[in-house]
Amino acid sequence: MEKHNTTTIPINDLSHRLTSGRYKGCTIAEVWRKNPSYLFWAHKNVKFFKLTDDLAAKAADDAIHKLGD
């Protein structure tokens, strides 16, 4: 089982690479283009993954718009 840093610093850099999960190795920007709802889900549900409030709001908004496409 992987251990994760328990200190959570909100991510505000779209070039940040994910270190675990479905999109391990991808940048925030890459995941954003593919599946913004995943980022919002991870922000709300994964203890060690947090976006800044601005990025979380944009991810939620983009996820809603993508559903309408």
C-alpha atoms as one frame of an Amber mdcrd trajectory, in Angstrom:
protein
   0.000   0.000   0.000   1.359   3.430  -0.959   1.963   5.954   1.786   1.232
   9.576   1.072   2.402  12.765   2.648  -0.209  13.780   5.207   0.520  17.488
   4.747  -1.782  18.831   2.070  -0.788  21.957   0.191  -3.440  23.080  -2.294
  -2.325  22.651  -5.903  -2.352  25.813  -7.982   0.022  24.738 -10.758  -1.431
  23.077 -13.849   1.954  21.439 -14.562   1.815  19.490 -11.264   2.036  15.724
 -11.953  -0.279  13.328 -10.159   1.569  10.671  -8.173  -1.225   8.132  -7.764
  -4.651   7.180  -8.972  -6.235   6.748 -12.345  -4.169   9.521 -13.961  -0.836
   8.819 -12.243   1.969  10.578 -14.140  -0.348  13.041 -15.905  -0.273  16.761
 -15.258  -3.282  18.585 -13.853  -3.654  20.273 -17.274  -3.743  16.904 -19.090
  -6.389  15.522 -16.749  -8.315  18.795 -16.986  -8.605  18.396 -20.773  -9.657
  14.733 -20.500 -11.822  14.651 -17.404 -12.262  17.796 -15.271 -14.874  16.043
 -13.152 -12.150  13.645 -11.929 -10.188  16.587 -10.522 -13.229  17.948  -8.732
 -14.066  14.459  -7.406 -10.490  13.971  -6.153 -10.530  17.427  -4.554 -13.652
  16.495  -2.589 -12.875  12.838  -1.810  -9.111  12.195  -1.653  -7.655  13.261
   1.672  -4.177  14.142   0.350  -5.328  15.863  -2.884  -6.558  19.438  -2.784
  -6.854  22.100  -5.443  -6.893  25.781  -4.615 -10.443  27.092  -4.249 -10.169
  28.849  -7.631  -9.065  25.700  -9.464 -11.688  23.557  -7.722 -14.449  25.965
  -8.772 -13.171  26.034 -12.371 -12.925  22.223 -12.476 -16.513  21.922 -11.267
 -17.693  24.476 -13.814 -15.792  22.795 -16.675 -17.148  19.383 -15.633 -20.708
  20.730 -15.814 -20.073  22.270 -19.240 -18.490  19.058 -20.517 -21.604  17.123
 -19.470 -23.640  19.415 -21.710 -21.496  18.647 -24.764
